[in-house]
Amino acid sequence: MPQLDTSTWFLVITLMTISLFCVYQLKMINQTMISITPQDQKDINTKQQLPWEKSWTKIYLPPSSPLQS
């Protein structure tokens, strides 16, 4: 029974890791990141709406809440 030739495994795994890293970087370069903290004063006045802030939803208190009138 012939033995498995493992001499090229290191090269294959290394090249696969590098190529996956490159593909990941190319995918991430097109993504827009949401800034949590404003970078300067002008960003405070022009607040970007987050997806869940675009539509208004009324939040009801549970029936057993003591704050309910």
Contact map, one row per residue, 1 for C-alpha under 8 A:
111000000000000000000000000000000000000000000000000000000000000000000
111100000000000000000000000000000000000000000000000000000000000000000
111110000000000000000000000000000000000000000000000000000000000000000
011111000000000000000000000000000000000000000000000000000000000000000
001111110000000000000000000000000000000000000000000000000000000000000
000111111000000000000000000000000000000000000000000000000000000000000
000011111100000000000000000000000000000000000000000000000000000000000
000011111111000000000000000000000000000000000000000000000000000000000
000001111111100000000000000000000000000000000000000000000000000000000
000000111111110000000000000000000000000000000000000000000000000000000
000000011111111000000000000000000000000000000000000000000000000000000
000000011111111100000000000000000000000000000000000000000000000000000
000000001111111110000000000000000000000000000000000000000000000000000
000000000111111111000000000000000000000000000000000000000000000000000
000000000011111111100000000000000000000000000000000000000000000000000
000000000001111111110000000000000000000000000000000000000000000000000
000000000000111111111000000000000000000000000000000000000000000000000
000000000000011111111100000000000000000000000000000000000000000000000
000000000000001111111110000000000000000000000000000000000000000000000
000000000000000111111111000000000000000000000000000000000000000000000
000000000000000011111111100000000000000000000000000000000000000000000
000000000000000001111111110000000000000000000000000000000000000000000
000000000000000000111111111000000000000000000000000000000000000000000
000000000000000000011111111100000000000000000000000000000000000000000
000000000000000000001111111110000000000000000000000000000000000000000
000000000000000000000111111111000000000000000000000000000000000000000
000000000000000000000011111111100000000000000000000000000000000000000
000000000000000000000001111111100000000000000000000000000000000000000
000000000000000000000000111111100000000000000000000000000000000000000
000000000000000000000000011111110000000000000000000000000000000000000
000000000000000000000000001111111000000000000000000000000000000000000
000000000000000000000000000001111100000000000000000000000000000000000
000000000000000000000000000000111110000000000000000000000000000000000
000000000000000000000000000000011111000000000000000000000000000000000
000000000000000000000000000000001111110000000000000000000000000000000
000000000000000000000000000000000111110000000000000000000000000000000
000000000000000000000000000000000011111000000000000000000000000000000
000000000000000000000000000000000011111110110000000000000000000000000
000000000000000000000000000000000000111110100000000000000000000000000
000000000000000000000000000000000000011111110000000000000000000000000
000000000000000000000000000000000000011111111000000000000000000000000
000000000000000000000000000000000000000111111100000000000000000000000
000000000000000000000000000000000000011111111110000000000000000000000
000000000000000000000000000000000000010111111110000000000000000000000
000000000000000000000000000000000000000011111110000000000000000000000
000000000000000000000000000000000000000001111111000000000000000000000
000000000000000000000000000000000000000000111111100000000000000000000
000000000000000000000000000000000000000000000111110000000000000000000
000000000000000000000000000000000000000000000011111011000000000000000
000000000000000000000000000000000000000000000001111111000000000000000
000000000000000000000000000000000000000000000000111111000000000000000
000000000000000000000000000000000000000000000000011111100000000000000
000000000000000000000000000000000000000000000000111111110000000000000
000000000000000000000000000000000000000000000000111111110000000000000
000000000000000000000000000000000000000000000000000111111000000000000
000000000000000000000000000000000000000000000000000011111100000000000
000000000000000000000000000000000000000000000000000000111110000000000
000000000000000000000000000000000000000000000000000000011111000000000
000000000000000000000000000000000000000000000000000000001111100000000
000000000000000000000000000000000000000000000000000000000111110000000
000000000000000000000000000000000000000000000000000000000011111010010
000000000000000000000000000000000000000000000000000000000001111110000
000000000000000000000000000000000000000000000000000000000000111110010
000000000000000000000000000000000000000000000000000000000000011111000
000000000000000000000000000000000000000000000000000000000000111111110
000000000000000000000000000000000000000000000000000000000000000111110
000000000000000000000000000000000000000000000000000000000000000011111
000000000000000000000000000000000000000000000000000000000000101011111
000000000000000000000000000000000000000000000000000000000000000000111
